[in-house]
Each structure stands twice: as structure tokens, then as C-alpha cells.
């Protein structure tokens, strides 16, 4: 099937073109091109933008703004984004990381979307031509979103406060059994004062482990301190079943891997 490709100099013009029936946005192409190659007849045209703001990375005042067209490879090698480089490197192999973009990762269905899990733990803000949304709200409504994502922004975490883990059967570039990201703040006595834990593959899109977060507050990061959080880690989840792992297996191993991440 022949596909029409339209390129526009601005996001606004590209957004207007996306209103046509069957049009999909083309970023890195790891999602939409795969879909068309597999016979998705709902896609009849591709739209892309060369707007330079989509490809920029700005780090200033303890905050980062990453354009939606920035690739995982660019994030992994950026000298000021070392705290989240591990999450970027978790996306596929070198060829995929050279194409996969921040914007596309936000739309990736489970078991993909590992970088979006990290962004959820970081409480990122997602910007589109229509405005801004907290990432949790964006992910909840992403199937209804028809505006092009232009960037994500977040407060840069301290290296010791952000943790990321991807569990896969094939290393180093296998599909996720699950992924976990945690942004933790500790008080002077070592007790957890705030916690954000995000999970991948435990629903059809990244989700927060709110019960585990609540159970960590006031606790120390030792085996006794995290026990209550591990006991409720699966609360509210709905793990996927795919050729990689069953929902039952994912639910069983979640507390094991969360415990390893918290004790790292």
C-alpha cells in the first residue's frame, strides 16, 4: 500500500494536516512504520515536521526540557542527562535508540515504553501545541490525543534519588517483562520523605504504584523498611499477558524486582 508523506516546517501546520482521516504522525518511525508494514490499513498518510524546537535539549536551573524528536541515543550520550541515561539505554538496541524518540515512547503500548516509565516517576510535564499536561493525565488520555507532542520537561533528579530497572529475558535488548522507575527523597535521618514509583507492563500503559509509594513514607531503605511497600506493590495493577510473560508471572516477580531496586 502506497503512503503519502507530507513534511511541514512548523508543528502547527503538521497538526492541521493530521486532521485528515487516516493520517498519522511520523517521528522516529519505530511504531507507525512497523504498524503499516504489518498491514495496518487505518494508516493512509504520514505527517512529519522539521520544526527545530522538536529536536532541542535544554538543561538550565535544575530543569530539563527535551524535544519530542530527540532520540534515546541523544539522551544517553548527553553529558547533563546522566541520571536518566540508563532508562534511555533500556530502549531496544543501538539501531532502535538511534530512531526511537521521546514523543513516540509516550505512545508506545506495553511491553514497550520504558522511557515513559522513567518520565512518569519524574513527574514530567508533556507539552503539545494545545498546551501542557502532567504526564499522568497525558498517559490516561493519550488514545484521544490528536495534538503533536512537542516536548517533555522535568526537574533533574539527583543521581542517588532516581533509580531505574528493566527486566527482560533477552539481554541486552530484549522486550520488557517489566520496568520500574523510582524517584525517592530522603530526610536527614534516612527516612523516605517522598516517593514516586512508576511501573511498566503492569497495565496497558505506564502507571504509578501508589500503594507502595504511601507505604514507603517515613521508612528507611532496608529490608524491614520496604517490606510493607513490597506487600502492596501489585495493588491496582492489571499486568499484560504476551509471548514474553503472563500476567500471573509479572505479578509474582514485581515485588522481587522492586525490592532489588529499592535496596540498590
C-alpha positions in Angstrom: 0.0 0.0 0.0 1.4 3.4 -1.0 1.6 6.0 1.7 1.6 9.8 1.2 4.3 11.6 3.2 3.9 15.3 4.0 6.5 17.4 5.6 5.8 20.7 7.3 8.2 23.4 8.7 6.1 24.0 11.8 4.2 21.9 14.3 1.1 24.0 13.8 1.0 23.2 10.1 1.6 19.5 10.8 -1.2 19.4 13.4 -3.6 20.8 10.8 -2.6 18.1 8.3 -3.2 15.4 10.9 -6.9 16.2 11.0 -7.2 14.3 7.7 -8.7 10.8 8.0 -6.0 8.1 8.2 -3.1 10.5 8.8 -0.5 9.5 11.5 2.5 11.5 12.7 5.9 10.2 11.8 8.7 10.7 14.3 11.3 8.1 14.5 9.1 5.6 12.8 9.6 2.7 15.2 5.8 2.5 15.9 3.9 3.8 12.9 6.2 2.3 10.2 6.0 -1.1 11.9 2.3 -0.8 12.0 2.0 -0.1 8.3 4.5 -2.9 7.4 2.3 -5.3 9.4 -0.8 -4.3 7.4 -2.5 -1.6 9.4 -4.9 -0.3 6.8 -6.1 2.5 9.0 -2.9 4.4 8.1 -3.2 6.1 4.7 -0.8 9.0 5.1 2.2 10.2 7.2 2.8 13.7 8.5 6.1 15.0 9.9 7.6 18.3 10.9 11.1 19.7 10.7 10.4 22.3 13.4 13.8 22.7 15.1 12.2 23.1 18.5 11.3 19.4 18.4 15.0 18.4 18.4 16.4 20.5 21.2 17.6 19.6 24.7 17.8 22.4 27.2 19.2 22.0 30.7 19.0 25.0 33.0 18.3 25.8 36.6 18.0 22.2 37.6 15.3 21.5 35.0 15.5 19.7 31.6 13.4 20.2 28.5 13.7 17.5 25.8 12.1 18.0 22.4 9.8 15.2 21.2 12.0 14.3 18.3 15.1 13.8 20.5 16.2 10.2 20.2 17.1 7.8 23.0 20.7 7.7 21.7 21.0 11.5 22.1 19.7 11.4 25.7 22.0 8.5 26.6 25.1 10.5 25.5 24.1 13.9 26.8 26.6 15.0 29.5 23.9 16.6 31.7 21.3 13.8 31.5 23.4 11.1 33.1 20.8 10.4 35.8 18.3 9.2 33.2 20.7 7.7 30.7 20.1 4.2 31.9 16.4 4.5 31.1 17.2 5.7 27.6 19.7 2.9 27.0 17.0 0.4 28.0 15.1 1.1 24.8 16.0 -1.6 22.2 19.4 -1.9 20.7 21.6 0.7 19.1 19.7 0.9 15.8 16.4 1.4 17.6 17.8 4.0 20.0 19.1 6.0 17.0 15.5 6.3 15.8 13.2 6.0 18.8 12.1 9.4 20.0 10.8 10.8 23.3 7.5 11.7 21.8 7.0 8.2 20.3 7.8 6.5 23.5 4.9 8.2 25.3 2.6 6.4 22.9 4.3 3.0 22.9 2.0 0.2 24.1 3.1 -2.3 26.7 5.5 -4.1 26.7 7.3 -1.1 25.1 7.6 2.5 26.5 10.3 2.0 29.1 11.4 5.6 28.9 7.9 6.8 29.5 8.0 4.9 32.8 11.0 6.9 33.8 9.3 10.2 32.9 6.2 9.2 35.0 8.4 8.6 38.0 10.0 12.0 37.4 6.6 13.8 37.3 7.3 15.2 33.9 5.1 17.7 32.1 4.1 16.9 28.5 3.8 19.9 26.1 1.7 19.9 22.9 0.7 22.6 20.5 -2.5 22.7 22.6 -0.9 23.3 26.0 0.7 21.3 28.8 -0.4 18.3 30.9 1.1 16.4 33.8 2.4 13.1 32.3 -0.1 11.0 34.4 -3.0 12.9 32.8 -1.5 12.7 29.4 -0.9 9.0 29.5 -4.5 8.4 30.7 -5.9 10.3 27.7 -3.2 9.5 25.1 -5.5 7.4 22.9 -7.7 10.5 22.5 -4.8 12.9 22.0 -4.6 14.2 18.4 -2.1 17.1 19.1 1.6 16.6 18.3 3.8 16.3 21.4 6.4 19.0 21.3 8.5 18.3 24.4 8.7 16.9 27.9 10.1 18.8 30.9 11.0 17.8 34.4 13.2 18.6 37.4 16.6 16.9 37.0 16.9 14.3 39.8 20.0 13.8 41.9 21.8 10.7 40.8 21.2 9.0 44.1 17.5 9.8 44.2 16.5 8.2 40.9 16.5 4.5 40.1 15.5 2.6 37.0 15.3 -1.2 36.3 14.3 -3.1 33.2 13.7 -6.8 33.5 14.0 -8.8 30.2 14.6 -12.4 29.2 17.0 -11.5 26.4 19.9 -9.2 27.1 20.9 -6.6 26.4 18.0 -5.5 24.2 15.0 -7.8 24.9 11.4 -6.7 25.3 10.4 -5.9 28.9 9.0 -8.4 31.3 8.5 -5.3 33.4 10.3 -2.0 34.1 10.4 0.1 37.3 11.4 3.7 37.9 11.6 5.3 41.4 12.3 8.9 42.4 12.9 8.9 46.1 13.7 11.7 48.6 15.2 11.0 52.0 15.2 13.1 55.1 18.3 13.8 57.2 17.7 10.7 59.3 17.5 8.5 56.1 13.7 8.1 56.2 11.8 8.4 52.9 10.1 11.8 52.7 8.6 11.5 49.2 8.3 8.6 46.7 7.2 8.2 43.2 7.3 4.7 41.7 6.3 4.0 38.1 5.7 0.6 36.6 5.8 -0.7 33.0 3.9 -3.8 31.7 1.7 -3.8 34.9 -1.1 -2.2 32.8 -1.5 -1.3 29.1 0.5 1.9 29.8 2.9 3.1 32.5 1.2 3.5 35.9 2.0 4.7 39.4 2.4 2.2 42.3 0.6 4.5 44.7 0.1 2.0 47.5 3.8 1.2 47.5 4.7 4.9 47.5 2.5 5.5 50.5 3.9 2.5 52.4 7.5 3.9 52.0 6.9 7.3 53.5 8.7 7.5 56.9 10.5 4.3 56.3 14.2 3.5 55.7 15.5 1.7 52.7 16.3 -1.5 54.4 14.6 -4.9 54.3 12.3 -4.1 57.2 11.6 -0.7 55.9 10.5 -1.7 52.5 8.5 -4.8 53.5 5.2 -3.1 53.6 5.7 -1.5 50.2 6.6 -4.8 48.6 3.5 -6.4 50.1 1.2 -3.9 48.3 3.3 -3.3 45.2 0.8 -5.0 42.9 -2.3 -3.2 44.3 -4.3 -1.6 41.5 -2.2 -3.2 38.7 -3.5 -5.1 35.7 -0.4 -6.8 34.2 -0.4 -7.7 30.5 0.0 -11.2 29.1 2.1 -11.5 25.9 4.6 -14.0 24.5 7.2 -12.7 26.9 5.4 -13.4 30.1 2.0 -14.0 31.6 0.1 -11.6 33.8 0.5 -14.0 36.7 4.3 -14.1 36.3 4.6 -10.4 36.1 2.5 -10.0 39.3 4.7 -12.6 41.0 8.0 -11.1 40.2 7.1 -7.4 40.7 7.8 -7.3 44.4 11.1 -9.2 43.9 12.4 -6.7 41.4 11.0 -3.7 43.3 12.8 -4.9 46.4 16.1 -5.2 44.5 15.7 -1.7 43.0 14.9 -0.1 46.4 17.9 -1.8 48.1 20.4 -0.9 45.3 
